[in-house]
Amino acid sequence: MMLNTAGPAFLQALAARLPPDTLRPAEPRHLSEPRGKFAGIAAAVALPRNVDEVATILSACHAARVGVVPISGGTGLVSGQVMTSGALPLLLSTERMSAIRAVHAAENVVVAEAGAILADVQAAAVEAGRLFPLSLASEGTARIGGLLSTNAGGLNVLRYGTARDLCLGVEAVMADGRVLRGLRRLRKDNTGYDLRNLLIGAEGTLGIITAASLKLFTPPAHQATALLTVRDPEAALALLTLAQGHAPGMVDAFELISGQSLRFLAEVMPDLRLPVAEAEWLVLLELGLPAAMGGDAALEAVFAEGLEAGLLTDGLIAQSGQQREDFWALRESIPEANRRIGAIASHDISLPLSHVAAFILEAGEALRPFGARINCFGHLGDGNLHFNIFPPKGQTRDGFAAGPITRIVHDLVAAHEGSFSAEHGLGRLKVEELERYGDPVKLASMRAIKVALDPRGILNPGAVLRG
């Protein structure tokens, strides 16, 4: 469906309906994304202060058939926040809608606006003696609206689930400007279709989330953290089973780190303190324990049994807060090291746990003819791997084609009943992959829902589904 450019006459009429300074020329930060692969286009950017102003903006854009591209923290990696061609859209940034409206500690609920930065929500929870467990590298800039719209994952999915699992209700503005007032704080609400979960993960293509009710938790009294050298990914998965047996429901994180990660860190970040200098496979394991299980006894039992079973060969248990920070600094520095090396192709995939080890072996063999380096790491506990391909040492990615490599990886993922998009969403980058691998009935249903909720196709044009 053809859209119209947000021209001067439209912008002037819209500006007259909004407070001064709501519409501005787009800045470079509004038109870029972290990997620098795409440059966005826009006629202007709207910076509303509340849900009513968002409703005014969407009502006008719906009537004029003007596209709207929502912007949250701008940390997305699949071009969901930048539109690169077509009729000039209006950008809609939630950055001014950053209030934490309420903290209901007794209910374990925080109500935050879409523009609230994740770290600020975490801090509000801590101030109330609670935990908001969504945690990822970009938490200092990522905003709640974008995190919900992409159903962000991060480090603690194994225990607490994705952003979807942490949300009780949403306030949102639909394509025609009507406001969905679904900001409930209920654990049980069986009153028809679940519009909350329809909007979560839709990447702003079905409505614009403006606020959310989010779950809080009692924080663990003690965190026990270990960096363990394991035989291989299969042994790592067996170690996960051991950990879950010793601390059922209390495994916060279970991260797989490859030897290639260590080599990259040593190559481009030599000042980083590495607790382990050499290993082919590592696991970063963290348990969140109640006071009754304080200390490292559970972790020591996992280590002892893993050693006896031949699953691991060495390991370190953090003896201080600083040592725990060093373990996590290693893990969280891997994406930056990857960026400095320069990937040929990056893949955010998920697999059934029983298929992970076989996939890693088969993908390595299939990619051997390319002579490239593979850095496989990620959230092994929930089956999410970042499977990234780099040129041989001493070479740049120039001259390497990403397409054939990605096809091999994604075909293998499909053969192993996995997903080519685990936690980063589809954006515009993976629309064709959805068409290639998606279930036909699912795709038809998605298109029908899009037409029903956004009949003029103004919401985030080209994202998730081809326009």
DRENDO-1510 file (C-alpha; in Angstrom, 1 decimal, always signed):
<recs>
REC; n; res; u; v; w
REC; 1; MET; +0.0; +0.0; +0.0 .
REC; 2; MET; +1.4; +3.4; -1.1 .
REC; 3; LEU; +2.2; +5.9; +1.7 .
REC; 4; ASN; +2.5; +9.6; +1.5 .
REC; 5; THR; +5.5; +11.7; +2.4 .
REC; 6; ALA; +5.2; +13.7; +5.6 .
REC; 7; GLY; +5.4; +16.9; +3.7 .
REC; 8; PRO; +5.6; +20.5; +4.9 .
REC; 9; ALA; +1.8; +21.1; +4.9 .
REC; 10; PHE; +1.2; +17.9; +6.9 .
REC; 11; LEU; +3.9; +18.8; +9.4 .
REC; 12; GLN; +2.6; +22.3; +9.8 .
REC; 13; ALA; -0.9; +21.1; +10.5 .
REC; 14; LEU; +0.3; +18.5; +12.9 .
REC; 15; ALA; +2.5; +20.9; +14.8 .
REC; 16; ALA; -0.5; +23.2; +15.3 .
REC; 17; ARG; -2.2; +20.4; +17.3 .
REC; 18; LEU; +0.8; +19.7; +19.5 .
REC; 19; PRO; +2.7; +21.6; +22.1 .
REC; 20; PRO; +5.7; +23.7; +20.8 .
REC; 21; ASP; +8.9; +21.9; +20.1 .
REC; 22; THR; +7.2; +18.5; +19.7 .
REC; 23; LEU; +8.2; +18.2; +16.1 .
REC; 24; ARG; +11.8; +18.7; +15.1 .
REC; 25; PRO; +14.2; +18.0; +12.3 .
REC; 26; ALA; +15.6; +14.5; +12.7 .
REC; 27; GLU; +19.1; +14.3; +14.1 .
REC; 28; PRO; +21.8; +11.9; +13.0 .
REC; 29; ARG; +21.2; +9.8; +16.1 .
REC; 30; HIS; +17.6; +9.2; +15.0 .
REC; 31; LEU; +18.7; +8.0; +11.6 .
REC; 32; SER; +21.4; +5.4; +12.5 .
REC; 33; GLU; +21.7; +2.0; +14.1 .
REC; 34; PRO; +24.6; +0.5; +16.1 .
REC; 35; ARG; +26.3; -1.5; +13.4 .
REC; 36; GLY; +26.3; +1.4; +10.9 .
REC; 37; LYS; +24.9; -0.8; +8.1 .
REC; 38; PHE; +21.8; +1.3; +7.3 .
REC; 39; ALA; +21.1; +5.1; +7.2 .
REC; 40; GLY; +17.5; +6.1; +7.9 .
REC; 41; ILE; +15.3; +8.7; +6.2 .
REC; 42; ALA; +12.7; +10.9; +7.8 .
REC; 43; ALA; +10.8; +14.2; +7.2 .
REC; 44; ALA; +10.9; +15.0; +10.9 .
REC; 45; VAL; +10.9; +13.5; +14.4 .
REC; 46; ALA; +8.1; +13.8; +16.9 .
REC; 47; LEU; +8.9; +13.8; +20.6 .
REC; 48; PRO; +5.6; +13.4; +22.5 .
REC; 49; ARG; +5.4; +13.8; +26.2 .
REC; 50; ASN; +2.4; +11.6; +27.0 .
REC; 51; VAL; +0.0; +9.1; +25.5 .
REC; 52; ASP; -2.5; +11.7; +24.4 .
REC; 53; GLU; +0.1; +13.4; +22.2 .
REC; 54; VAL; +1.1; +10.0; +20.7 .
REC; 55; ALA; -2.6; +9.5; +20.0 .
REC; 56; THR; -2.8; +12.9; +18.2 .
REC; 57; ILE; +0.2; +12.0; +16.1 .
REC; 58; LEU; -1.0; +8.6; +15.0 .
REC; 59; SER; -4.5; +9.8; +14.3 .
REC; 60; ALA; -3.1; +12.5; +11.9 .
REC; 61; CYS; -0.7; +10.0; +10.3 .
REC; 62; HIS; -3.4; +7.5; +9.8 .
REC; 63; ALA; -5.7; +10.1; +8.2 .
REC; 64; ALA; -2.9; +11.3; +5.9 .
REC; 65; ARG; -1.4; +7.8; +5.1 .
REC; 66; VAL; +2.0; +8.9; +6.5 .
REC; 67; GLY; +4.3; +6.2; +7.7 .
REC; 68; VAL; +5.5; +6.3; +11.4 .
REC; 69; VAL; +8.8; +4.7; +12.5 .
REC; 70; PRO; +9.0; +4.4; +16.3 .
REC; 71; ILE; +12.4; +4.9; +17.9 .
REC; 72; SER; +13.2; +3.7; +21.4 .
REC; 73; GLY; +16.8; +3.5; +22.6 .
REC; 74; GLY; +18.2; +2.9; +19.1 .
REC; 75; THR; +20.1; -0.2; +20.2 .
REC; 76; GLY; +18.3; -2.7; +17.9 .
REC; 77; LEU; +20.6; -4.7; +15.5 .
REC; 78; VAL; +18.1; -5.6; +12.7 .
REC; 79; SER; +17.2; -2.2; +11.3 .
REC; 80; GLY; +13.8; -2.1; +13.0 .
REC; 81; GLN; +14.3; +1.5; +13.9 .
REC; 82; VAL; +15.6; +2.9; +10.6 .
REC; 83; MET; +13.6; +3.0; +7.3 .
REC; 84; THR; +16.0; +3.4; +4.4 .
REC; 85; SER; +13.7; +4.0; +1.4 .
REC; 86; GLY; +10.2; +5.0; +0.4 .
REC; 87; ALA; +8.0; +8.0; +1.2 .
REC; 88; LEU; +9.6; +10.1; +4.0 .
REC; 89; PRO; +8.1; +8.9; +7.3 .
REC; 90; LEU; +7.6; +10.7; +10.6 .
REC; 91; LEU; +9.8; +9.3; +13.3 .
REC; 92; LEU; +8.3; +9.0; +16.8 .
REC; 93; SER; +10.7; +8.9; +19.7 .
REC; 94; THR; +9.6; +8.0; +23.2 .
REC; 95; GLU; +12.6; +9.6; +24.9 .
REC; 96; ARG; +10.5; +12.2; +26.6 .
REC; 97; MET; +8.1; +9.6; +28.0 .
REC; 98; SER; +10.6; +8.3; +30.6 .
REC; 99; ALA; +8.7; +8.4; +33.9 .
REC; 100; ILE; +8.4; +5.6; +36.3 .
REC; 101; ARG; +4.8; +6.1; +37.2 .
REC; 102; ALA; +4.6; +3.9; +40.2 .
REC; 103; VAL; +6.3; +1.1; +42.2 .
REC; 104; HIS; +4.0; -1.3; +44.0 .
REC; 105; ALA; +6.5; -3.2; +46.1 .
REC; 106; ALA; +3.9; -5.3; +47.9 .
REC; 107; GLU; +2.5; -6.4; +44.5 .
REC; 108; ASN; +5.9; -6.9; +42.9 .
REC; 109; VAL; +5.0; -4.5; +40.1 .
REC; 110; VAL; +6.6; -1.4; +38.6 .
REC; 111; VAL; +4.7; +0.8; +36.1 .
REC; 112; ALA; +7.1; +2.5; +33.6 .
REC; 113; GLU; +6.6; +4.6; +30.5 .
REC; 114; ALA; +8.0; +3.4; +27.2 .
REC; 115; GLY; +10.9; +5.8; +27.2 .
REC; 116; ALA; +12.2; +4.8; +30.6 .
REC; 117; ILE; +15.7; +3.5; +30.4 .
REC; 118; LEU; +16.2; -0.1; +31.5 .
REC; 119; ALA; +18.9; +0.8; +34.1 .
REC; 120; ASP; +16.5; +3.4; +35.6 .
REC; 121; VAL; +13.8; +0.8; +36.0 .
REC; 122; GLN; +16.3; -1.6; +37.6 .
REC; 123; ALA; +17.4; +1.1; +40.0 .
REC; 124; ALA; +13.8; +1.9; +41.0 .
REC; 125; ALA; +13.3; -1.7; +41.8 .
REC; 126; VAL; +16.4; -1.9; +43.9 .
REC; 127; GLU; +15.3; +1.2; +45.8 .
REC; 128; ALA; +12.1; -0.6; +46.7 .
REC; 129; GLY; +14.0; -3.7; +47.8 .
REC; 130; ARG; +13.1; -5.6; +44.6 .
REC; 131; LEU; +14.7; -6.9; +41.4 .
REC; 132; PHE; +13.7; -6.2; +37.8 .
REC; 133; PRO; +15.7; -9.1; +36.2 .
REC; 134; LEU; +15.8; -8.1; +32.5 .
REC; 135; SER; +19.6; -7.5; +31.9 .
REC; 136; LEU; +21.5; -6.9; +28.7 .
REC; 137; ALA; +24.6; -5.1; +27.6 .
REC; 138; SER; +22.7; -2.0; +26.4 .
REC; 139; GLU; +20.7; -1.5; +29.6 .
REC; 140; GLY; +22.1; +2.0; +30.0 .
REC; 141; THR; +20.5; +3.2; +26.8 .
REC; 142; ALA; +17.8; +0.6; +25.9 .
REC; 143; ARG; +14.3; +1.8; +26.7 .
REC; 144; ILE; +11.3; -0.2; +27.9 .
REC; 145; GLY; +9.1; +0.3; +24.8 .
REC; 146; GLY; +11.7; -1.0; +22.5 .
REC; 147; LEU; +12.6; -3.9; +24.8 .
REC; 148; LEU; +9.0; -5.0; +24.8 .
REC; 149; SER; +8.5; -4.3; +21.1 .
REC; 150; THR; +11.4; -6.7; +20.3 .
REC; 151; ASN; +10.7; -9.1; +23.2 .
REC; 152; ALA; +14.3; -8.7; +24.4 .
REC; 153; GLY; +16.0; -11.6; +26.0 .
REC; 154; GLY; +19.4; -11.0; +27.7 .
REC; 155; LEU; +21.3; -12.8; +30.4 .
REC; 156; ASN; +18.6; -14.0; +32.8 .
REC; 157; VAL; +16.0; -15.6; +30.4 .
REC; 158; LEU; +16.8; -19.0; +31.8 .
REC; 159; ARG; +15.3; -18.1; +35.2 .
REC; 160; TYR; +13.0; -15.2; +34.6 .
REC; 161; GLY; +12.0; -15.4; +30.9 .
REC; 162; THR; +12.0; -12.8; +28.1 .
REC; 163; ALA; +10.6; -9.3; +28.2 .
REC; 164; ARG; +7.2; -10.8; +27.3 .
REC; 165; ASP; +7.3; -13.0; +30.5 .
REC; 166; LEU; +8.0; -9.9; +32.6 .
REC; 167; CYS; +5.1; -7.8; +31.4 .
REC; 168; LEU; +1.6; -7.8; +33.0 .
REC; 169; GLY; -0.1; -5.1; +31.0 .
REC; 170; VAL; +0.5; -2.4; +28.4 .
REC; 171; GLU; -0.9; +1.0; +27.4 .
REC; 172; ALA; -0.6; +1.5; +23.7 .
REC; 173; VAL; -1.8; +3.6; +20.9 .
REC; 174; MET; -3.2; +1.9; +17.9 .
REC; 175; ALA; -2.7; +2.9; +14.2 .
REC; 176; ASP; -5.7; +5.2; +14.1 .
REC; 177; GLY; -5.0; +7.0; +17.3 .
REC; 178; ARG; -7.2; +5.0; +19.7 .
REC; 179; VAL; -5.7; +4.2; +23.0 .
REC; 180; LEU; -5.6; +0.7; +24.4 .
REC; 181; ARG; -5.7; +1.2; +28.2 .
REC; 182; GLY; -4.5; -2.3; +29.2 .
REC; 183; LEU; -2.2; -1.2; +32.0 .
REC; 184; ARG; -3.3; -4.0; +34.3 .
REC; 185; ARG; -1.4; -5.3; +37.3 .
REC; 186; LEU; -3.1; -8.7; +37.3 .
REC; 187; ARG; -1.5; -12.1; +37.2 .
REC; 188; LYS; -4.8; -13.7; +36.0 .
REC; 189; ASP; -7.0; -12.0; +33.4 .
REC; 190; ASN; -8.9; -14.4; +31.1 .
REC; 191; THR; -11.0; -11.8; +29.3 .
REC; 192; GLY; -10.6; -12.5; +25.7 .
REC; 193; TYR; -7.7; -12.2; +23.2 .
REC; 194; ASP; -4.3; -11.3; +24.7 .
REC; 195; LEU; -3.6; -8.0; +23.0 .
REC; 196; ARG; -0.7; -7.4; +25.3 .
REC; 197; ASN; +1.2; -10.3; +24.0 .
REC; 198; LEU; +0.2; -9.5; +20.4 .
REC; 199; LEU; +1.9; -6.0; +20.7 .
REC; 200; ILE; +4.9; -7.4; +22.5 .
REC; 201; GLY; +7.4; -8.6; +19.9 .
REC; 202; ALA; +5.5; -6.8; +17.1 .
REC; 203; GLU; +8.3; -4.2; +16.7 .
REC; 204; GLY; +5.9; -1.3; +16.5 .
REC; 205; THR; +4.0; -2.7; +13.5 .
REC; 206; LEU; +0.6; -3.2; +15.2 .
REC; 207; GLY; +0.6; -0.3; +17.8 .
REC; 208; ILE; +2.9; +1.9; +19.8 .
REC; 209; ILE; +3.5; +0.8; +23.4 .
REC; 210; THR; +3.5; +3.9; +25.6 .
REC; 211; ALA; +3.7; +2.3; +29.1 .
REC; 212; ALA; +3.9; -1.1; +30.8 .
REC; 213; SER; +3.2; -2.8; +34.1 .
REC; 214; LEU; +6.3; -5.0; +34.8 .
REC; 215; LYS; +6.9; -7.8; +37.2 .
REC; 216; LEU; +9.4; -7.4; +40.1 .
REC; 217; PHE; +11.0; -10.1; +42.2 .
REC; 218; THR; +12.6; -10.5; +45.6 .
REC; 219; PRO; +16.3; -10.4; +44.9 .
REC; 220; PRO; +18.4; -13.5; +45.7 .
REC; 221; ALA; +20.2; -13.1; +49.0 .
REC; 222; HIS; +23.4; -14.5; +47.6 .
REC; 223; GLN; +24.9; -14.8; +44.1 .
REC; 224; ALA; +27.4; -17.6; +43.5 .
REC; 225; THR; +29.4; -17.3; +40.3 .
REC; 226; ALA; +31.9; -19.6; +38.6 .
REC; 227; LEU; +33.9; -19.6; +35.4 .
REC; 228; LEU; +34.4; -23.2; +34.4 .
REC; 229; THR; +36.5; -24.8; +31.7 .
REC; 230; VAL; +34.4; -27.5; +30.0 .
REC; 231; ARG; +35.3; -30.3; +27.6 .
REC; 232; ASP; +32.9; -29.2; +24.9 .
REC; 233; PRO; +29.3; -27.9; +24.4 .
REC; 234; GLU; +27.8; -31.3; +25.1 .
REC; 235; ALA; +29.6; -31.4; +28.4 .
REC; 236; ALA; +28.4; -27.9; +29.1 .
REC; 237; LEU; +24.8; -29.0; +28.7 .
REC; 238; ALA; +25.3; -31.9; +31.0 .
REC; 239; LEU; +26.8; -29.4; +33.5 .
REC; 240; LEU; +23.6; -27.3; +33.2 .
REC; 241; THR; +21.5; -30.4; +34.2 .
REC; 242; LEU; +23.8; -30.8; +37.2 .
REC; 243; ALA; +23.4; -27.2; +38.2 .
REC; 244; GLN; +19.6; -27.3; +37.9 .
REC; 245; GLY; +19.6; -30.4; +40.1 .
REC; 246; HIS; +21.6; -28.8; +42.9 .
REC; 247; ALA; +19.8; -25.4; +42.7 .
REC; 248; PRO; +16.4; -26.0; +41.0 .
REC; 249; GLY; +14.9; -22.8; +39.7 .
REC; 250; MET; +17.9; -20.8; +40.9 .
REC; 251; VAL; +20.2; -20.9; +37.9 .
REC; 252; ASP; +20.3; -17.2; +36.9 .
REC; 253; ALA; +22.7; -17.5; +34.0 .
REC; 254; PHE; +24.5; -20.2; +32.0 .
REC; 255; GLU; +26.7; -18.6; +29.4 .
REC; 256; LEU; +28.8; -20.5; +26.8 .
REC; 257; ILE; +32.1; -18.8; +25.8 .
REC; 258; SER; +34.4; -20.2; +23.1 .
REC; 259; GLY; +38.2; -20.2; +23.0 .
REC; 260; GLN; +37.8; -17.9; +20.0 .
REC; 261; SER; +36.2; -15.3; +22.2 .
REC; 262; LEU; +39.3; -15.4; +24.5 .
REC; 263; ARG; +41.6; -15.0; +21.5 .
REC; 264; PHE; +39.7; -12.1; +20.1 .
REC; 265; LEU; +39.7; -10.4; +23.5 .
REC; 266; ALA; +43.5; -10.8; +23.8 .
REC; 267; GLU; +44.0; -9.6; +20.3 .
REC; 268; VAL; +42.0; -6.3; +20.4 .
REC; 269; MET; +41.4; -5.6; +24.1 .
REC; 270; PRO; +44.8; -6.4; +25.7 .
REC; 271; ASP; +44.1; -4.3; +28.7 .
REC; 272; LEU; +41.1; -6.4; +29.8 .
REC; 273; ARG; +41.9; -8.6; +32.7 .
REC; 274; LEU; +41.1; -12.2; +31.7 .
REC; 275; PRO; +40.5; -14.6; +34.6 .
REC; 276; VAL; +41.2; -17.4; +32.2 .
REC; 277; ALA; +43.8; -16.9; +29.4 .
REC; 278; GLU; +43.3; -20.2; +27.4 .
REC; 279; ALA; +40.5; -22.7; +27.0 .
REC; 280; GLU; +38.5; -24.1; +24.1 .
REC; 281; TRP; +35.2; -23.8; +25.9 .
REC; 282; LEU; +34.1; -22.0; +29.1 .
REC; 283; VAL; +30.9; -21.7; +31.0 .
REC; 284; LEU; +29.9; -18.7; +33.1 .
REC; 285; LEU; +27.5; -20.1; +35.7 .
REC; 286; GLU; +25.6; -17.9; +38.2 .
REC; 287; LEU; +23.2; -19.1; +40.9 .
REC; 288; GLY; +20.9; -16.8; +42.7 .
REC; 289; LEU; +20.3; -18.3; +46.1 .
REC; 290; PRO; +18.1; -17.6; +49.2 .
REC; 291; ALA; +19.7; -16.9; +52.6 .
REC; 292; ALA; +19.2; -20.5; +53.7 .
REC; 293; MET; +21.5; -21.6; +50.8 .
REC; 294; GLY; +24.0; -18.8; +51.3 .
REC; 295; GLY; +27.6; -19.5; +50.4 .
REC; 296; ASP; +29.0; -21.5; +47.5 .
REC; 297; ALA; +28.2; -25.0; +48.7 .
REC; 298; ALA; +25.8; -25.7; +45.8 .
REC; 299; LEU; +28.3; -24.3; +43.3 .
REC; 300; GLU; +31.1; -26.4; +44.8 .
REC; 301; ALA; +29.0; -29.5; +44.5 .
REC; 302; VAL; +28.4; -28.8; +40.9 .
REC; 303; PHE; +32.1; -28.3; +40.3 .
REC; 304; ALA; +33.0; -31.5; +42.2 .
REC; 305; GLU; +30.5; -33.7; +40.3 .
REC; 306; GLY; +31.4; -32.1; +37.0 .
REC; 307; LEU; +35.0; -32.8; +37.6 .
REC; 308; GLU; +34.4; -36.4; +38.6 .
REC; 309; ALA; +32.2; -37.0; +35.5 .
REC; 310; GLY; +34.8; -35.5; +33.2 .
REC; 311; LEU; +32.6; -32.6; +32.1 .
REC; 312; LEU; +35.0; -29.9; +33.2 .
REC; 313; THR; +38.8; -29.7; +33.7 .
REC; 314; ASP; +39.2; -26.6; +35.7 .
REC; 315; GLY; +37.4; -23.6; +37.1 .
REC; 316; LEU; +37.2; -20.6; +39.3 .
REC; 317; ILE; +34.5; -19.7; +41.9 .
REC; 318; ALA; +34.3; -16.0; +42.5 .
REC; 319; GLN; +35.6; -15.2; +46.0 .
REC; 320; SER; +34.7; -11.5; +45.9 .
REC; 321; GLY; +32.5; -9.0; +44.2 .
REC; 322; GLN; +35.4; -7.8; +42.1 .
REC; 323; GLN; +36.2; -11.3; +40.9 .
REC; 324; ARG; +32.5; -11.8; +39.9 .
REC; 325; GLU; +32.7; -8.5; +38.0 .
REC; 326; ASP; +35.8; -9.7; +36.2 .
REC; 327; PHE; +34.0; -12.9; +35.1 .
REC; 328; TRP; +31.1; -10.9; +33.7 .
REC; 329; ALA; +33.4; -8.3; +32.2 .
REC; 330; LEU; +35.0; -11.1; +30.1 .
REC; 331; ARG; +31.5; -12.2; +28.9 .
REC; 332; GLU; +30.2; -8.7; +28.2 .
REC; 333; SER; +33.3; -7.6; +26.4 .
REC; 334; ILE; +32.9; -10.2; +23.7 .
REC; 335; PRO; +30.5; -8.2; +21.5 .
REC; 336; GLU; +32.9; -5.2; +21.5 .
REC; 337; ALA; +35.8; -7.4; +20.6 .
REC; 338; ASN; +33.8; -8.9; +17.8 .
REC; 339; ARG; +33.0; -5.4; +16.5 .
REC; 340; ARG; +36.6; -4.5; +16.4 .
REC; 341; ILE; +37.6; -7.7; +14.6 .
REC; 342; GLY; +34.8; -7.1; +12.0 .
REC; 343; ALA; +32.4; -10.0; +11.3 .
REC; 344; ILE; +31.6; -11.3; +7.9 .
REC; 345; ALA; +28.2; -12.5; +9.1 .
REC; 346; SER; +26.5; -12.5; +12.5 .
REC; 347; HIS; +23.7; -14.9; +13.5 .
REC; 348; ASP; +21.3; -14.7; +16.5 .
REC; 349; ILE; +19.9; -18.2; +16.6 .
REC; 350; SER; +18.2; -20.5; +19.0 .
REC; 351; LEU; +18.0; -24.3; +19.1 .
REC; 352; PRO; +16.5; -27.0; +21.2 .
REC; 353; LEU; +19.1; -27.8; +23.8 .
REC; 354; SER; +19.5; -31.4; +22.7 .
REC; 355; HIS; +20.5; -30.1; +19.2 .
REC; 356; VAL; +23.1; -27.5; +20.3 .
REC; 357; ALA; +26.2; -29.6; +20.3 .
REC; 358; ALA; +25.4; -31.3; +17.0 .
REC; 359; PHE; +24.7; -28.0; +15.3 .
REC; 360; ILE; +28.0; -26.5; +16.4 .
REC; 361; LEU; +29.9; -29.5; +15.0 .
REC; 362; GLU; +28.0; -29.6; +11.7 .
REC; 363; ALA; +28.1; -25.8; +11.2 .
REC; 364; GLY; +31.9; -25.8; +11.8 .
REC; 365; GLU; +32.4; -28.6; +9.2 .
REC; 366; ALA; +30.0; -26.9; +6.7 .
REC; 367; LEU; +31.9; -23.6; +7.0 .
REC; 368; ARG; +35.4; -25.0; +6.9 .
REC; 369; PRO; +35.9; -24.4; +3.1 .
REC; 370; PHE; +35.6; -20.6; +3.8 .
REC; 371; GLY; +38.6; -20.7; +6.0 .
REC; 372; ALA; +37.0; -18.3; +8.4 .
REC; 373; ARG; +37.1; -18.0; +12.2 .
REC; 374; ILE; +33.9; -18.9; +14.1 .
REC; 375; ASN; +33.1; -17.2; +17.4 .
REC; 376; CYS; +30.2; -19.2; +19.0 .
REC; 377; PHE; +29.0; -17.8; +22.4 .
REC; 378; GLY; +25.8; -16.9; +24.1 .
REC; 379; HIS; +23.0; -17.9; +26.4 .
REC; 380; LEU; +23.4; -21.6; +26.4 .
REC; 381; GLY; +20.9; -22.1; +29.2 .
REC; 382; ASP; +18.0; -21.0; +27.0 .
REC; 383; GLY; +19.4; -22.3; +23.7 .
REC; 384; ASN; +20.4; -18.9; +22.3 .
REC; 385; LEU; +23.7; -18.8; +20.5 .
REC; 386; HIS; +25.5; -15.9; +18.8 .
REC; 387; PHE; +27.2; -17.7; +15.9 .
REC; 388; ASN; +29.4; -15.2; +14.2 .
REC; 389; ILE; +31.8; -15.7; +11.3 .
REC; 390; PHE; +35.1; -13.7; +10.9 .
REC; 391; PRO; +37.9; -13.5; +8.3 .
REC; 392; PRO; +41.1; -15.4; +8.9 .
REC; 393; LYS; +43.6; -13.6; +11.1 .
REC; 394; GLY; +45.4; -11.0; +9.2 .
REC; 395; GLN; +42.6; -10.5; +6.7 .
REC; 396; THR; +39.6; -8.2; +6.5 .
REC; 397; ARG; +36.1; -9.1; +5.7 .
REC; 398; ASP; +36.4; -7.4; +2.3 .
REC; 399; GLY; +36.1; -10.0; -0.4 .
REC; 400; PHE; +34.0; -12.4; +1.7 .
REC; 401; ALA; +30.3; -12.7; +0.9 .
REC; 402; ALA; +28.0; -13.0; +3.9 .
REC; 403; GLY; +25.0; -14.4; +1.9 .
REC; 404; PRO; +26.3; -17.9; +1.3 .
REC; 405; ILE; +27.6; -18.2; +4.9 .
REC; 406; THR; +24.3; -17.1; +6.4 .
REC; 407; ARG; +22.3; -19.4; +4.1 .
REC; 408; ILE; +24.4; -22.4; +5.3 .
REC; 409; VAL; +23.9; -21.4; +9.0 .
REC; 410; HIS; +20.2; -20.7; +8.7 .
REC; 411; ASP; +19.5; -23.8; +6.7 .
REC; 412; LEU; +21.2; -25.9; +9.4 .
REC; 413; VAL; +19.3; -24.0; +12.1 .
REC; 414; ALA; +16.0; -24.9; +10.3 .
REC; 415; ALA; +17.2; -28.6; +10.0 .
REC; 416; HIS; +17.7; -28.6; +13.7 .
REC; 417; GLU; +14.2; -27.2; +14.4 .
REC; 418; GLY; +15.6; -23.9; +15.6 .
REC; 419; SER; +15.0; -20.2; +14.9 .
REC; 420; PHE; +17.1; -17.8; +12.9 .
REC; 421; SER; +16.0; -14.9; +15.2 .
REC; 422; ALA; +16.3; -15.6; +18.9 .
REC; 423; GLU; +16.3; -12.3; +20.7 .
REC; 424; HIS; +17.0; -9.5; +18.3 .
REC; 425; GLY; +13.8; -9.6; +16.3 .
REC; 426; LEU; +13.2; -9.3; +12.6 .
REC; 427; GLY; +13.3; -5.6; +11.8 .
REC; 428; ARG; +13.9; -5.0; +8.1 .
REC; 429; LEU; +17.1; -7.1; +8.0 .
REC; 430; LYS; +15.3; -10.5; +8.4 .
REC; 431; VAL; +12.1; -10.0; +6.5 .
REC; 432; GLU; +13.2; -12.3; +3.7 .
REC; 433; GLU; +14.4; -14.9; +6.2 .
REC; 434; LEU; +10.9; -15.0; +7.7 .
REC; 435; GLU; +9.4; -15.5; +4.2 .
REC; 436; ARG; +11.9; -18.3; +3.5 .
REC; 437; TYR; +11.6; -20.2; +6.8 .
REC; 438; GLY; +8.3; -19.1; +8.3 .
REC; 439; ASP; +5.3; -21.4; +8.6 .
REC; 440; PRO; +2.9; -20.5; +5.8 .
REC; 441; VAL; -0.2; -20.5; +8.1 .
REC; 442; LYS; +1.7; -18.3; +10.6 .
REC; 443; LEU; +2.7; -15.8; +7.8 .
REC; 444; ALA; -0.9; -15.6; +6.5 .
REC; 445; SER; -2.2; -15.1; +10.0 .
REC; 446; MET; +0.4; -12.3; +10.7 .
REC; 447; ARG; -0.6; -10.5; +7.5 .
REC; 448; ALA; -4.3; -10.8; +8.4 .
REC; 449; ILE; -3.6; -9.3; +11.8 .
REC; 450; LYS; -1.5; -6.5; +10.3 .
REC; 451; VAL; -4.3; -5.6; +7.9 .
REC; 452; ALA; -6.9; -5.7; +10.7 .
REC; 453; LEU; -5.0; -3.5; +13.1 .
REC; 454; ASP; -3.1; -1.2; +10.7 .
REC; 455; PRO; -5.2; -1.2; +7.5 .
REC; 456; ARG; -3.3; +1.7; +5.9 .
REC; 457; GLY; +0.1; +0.2; +6.7 .
REC; 458; ILE; +1.5; +3.3; +8.5 .
REC; 459; LEU; +3.2; +1.6; +11.4 .
REC; 460; ASN; +6.9; +0.9; +10.9 .
REC; 461; PRO; +6.6; +0.3; +7.2 .
REC; 462; GLY; +8.7; -2.6; +5.9 .
REC; 463; ALA; +9.5; -4.0; +9.3 .
REC; 464; VAL; +8.6; -7.7; +10.2 .
REC; 465; LEU; +6.4; -8.1; +7.0 .
REC; 466; ARG; +7.2; -6.9; +3.5 .
REC; 467; GLY; +5.1; -3.8; +2.6 .
</recs>
